[in-house]
Structures are given as structure tokens and as C-alpha cells.
């Protein structure tokens, strides 16, 4: 089971469960308090589908470009879960995903 996180949109946070390439379930929420709703959304979608964190096989996160805070929150949560669960994030196990911000002077 793959957990997909997207916090790059200024308007919403999206959490999705995928089996292979097919979406099993998806929930979205207003971005107003994105940093406060992301973890509860992950817990909600897992419990709604009778899953535990240990059922996840990998995590996909949209690294951007996107807003500074939203992108940083999504990537940080994905990296932390990947490390804690010892599963790959964006296909790389043991490597962190680096966010890409809008209007970055490094792009």
C-alpha cells in the first residue's frame, strides 16, 4: 500500500492511498491549517481503510514546486514516516526527499 501526500497546493492538502497505480481512497482538506491537518488526515484515511502504518510499503510525496511552508510540511512528514517505518520515500529507501519551492533562487 502506497501513501501519497500532496501539500504543494495553496488551497488544499491531499492524502491518497494507492494499490499499484490505482487510487484506493483519497481525502482532501483546506490548506488553511495544512500543518495541523496532515497527520490527522493520514490517520483518518488509514483507519477508514482498516490499515495500520505498518501496512504501508512506500510513500510518495510531491516535492514541489509549491508554497514554502506547505511543501516543507509535506516533505518533512513523508521523510519522517519513511525513516520511522523503514520504507522508501519517492522510491528511495534511506534517502531524504528535498523540497522545491516556488520562485526559488536556486532553480
C-alpha positions as CSV (number, residue, x, y, z in Angstrom):
1,X,0.0,0.0,0.0
2,X,1.4,3.4,-1.0
3,X,0.6,6.6,0.9
4,X,0.7,9.7,-1.4
5,X,1.0,13.2,0.1
6,X,0.5,16.5,-1.7
7,X,0.7,19.7,0.3
8,X,2.0,21.9,-2.6
9,X,-1.4,23.5,-3.5
10,X,-2.1,26.6,-1.5
11,X,-5.8,25.7,-1.4
12,X,-5.8,22.1,-0.2
13,X,-3.9,19.2,1.3
14,X,-4.5,15.8,-0.3
15,X,-3.7,12.3,1.1
16,X,-4.2,9.3,-1.1
17,X,-3.9,5.5,-0.7
18,X,-2.8,3.6,-3.8
19,X,-2.5,0.0,-4.7
20,X,-0.1,-0.2,-7.6
21,X,-1.1,2.7,-9.9
22,X,-4.7,2.7,-8.9
23,X,-6.2,5.0,-6.2
24,X,-7.9,3.1,-3.4
25,X,-9.0,6.2,-1.4
26,X,-8.4,9.9,-1.3
27,X,-9.2,12.7,1.1
28,X,-8.6,16.5,0.8
29,X,-8.8,19.3,3.3
30,X,-8.5,23.1,3.3
31,X,-4.8,24.3,3.3
32,X,-5.6,27.0,5.9
33,X,-4.0,24.9,8.6
34,X,-2.2,22.4,6.5
35,X,0.5,21.7,9.0
36,X,-2.1,20.9,11.6
37,X,-4.4,18.6,9.5
38,X,-1.9,16.5,7.6
39,X,-1.1,13.9,10.3
40,X,-4.8,13.5,11.4
41,X,-5.7,13.1,7.7
42,X,-3.2,10.3,7.4
43,X,-4.5,8.6,10.5
44,X,-8.1,9.1,9.3
45,X,-7.5,7.5,5.8
46,X,-5.6,4.6,7.3
47,X,-8.3,3.8,9.9
48,X,-11.1,4.3,7.3
49,X,-9.5,1.6,5.2
50,X,-8.7,-0.7,8.2
51,X,-5.0,-0.2,7.8
52,X,-2.1,0.4,10.1
53,X,1.1,2.4,9.5
54,X,2.9,-1.0,9.2
55,X,0.7,-1.8,6.2
56,X,2.4,0.9,4.1
57,X,5.1,-0.2,1.7
58,X,6.2,3.2,0.4
59,X,5.4,6.9,0.5
60,X,5.1,9.3,-2.4
61,X,5.3,13.0,-1.8
62,X,5.0,15.9,-4.2
63,X,8.3,17.8,-3.6
64,X,7.1,20.9,-5.4
65,X,7.3,23.4,-6.6
66,X,4.9,24.8,-4.2
67,X,4.5,27.2,-1.2
68,X,7.4,27.2,1.2
69,X,5.5,26.1,4.3
70,X,3.1,23.6,2.7
71,X,5.8,21.9,0.7
72,X,8.2,21.8,3.7
73,X,5.5,20.2,5.9
74,X,4.5,17.5,3.4
75,X,8.1,16.6,2.6
76,X,9.1,16.6,6.3
77,X,6.2,14.3,7.3
78,X,6.9,11.9,4.4
79,X,10.6,11.7,5.3
80,X,9.9,11.2,9.0
81,X,7.4,8.4,8.3
82,X,9.7,6.8,5.8
83,X,12.5,6.8,8.3
84,X,10.3,5.6,11.2
85,X,8.7,2.8,9.1
86,X,11.9,1.9,7.2
87,X,10.2,2.3,3.9
88,X,11.1,4.2,0.7
89,X,10.0,7.7,0.1
90,X,9.7,8.6,-3.7
91,X,11.4,5.3,-4.5
92,X,14.5,5.8,-2.4
93,X,15.0,4.0,0.9
94,X,17.2,5.7,3.4
95,X,17.5,8.9,1.3
96,X,15.6,12.1,2.1
97,X,13.4,14.0,-0.4
98,X,14.4,17.6,-0.8
99,X,11.5,20.2,-1.3
100,X,11.4,22.5,-4.3
101,X,9.9,25.9,-3.6
102,X,8.2,28.4,-5.8
103,X,10.4,31.3,-7.0
104,X,13.5,29.6,-5.7
105,X,16.7,31.4,-6.5
106,X,18.4,28.1,-6.8
107,X,16.3,26.8,-9.7
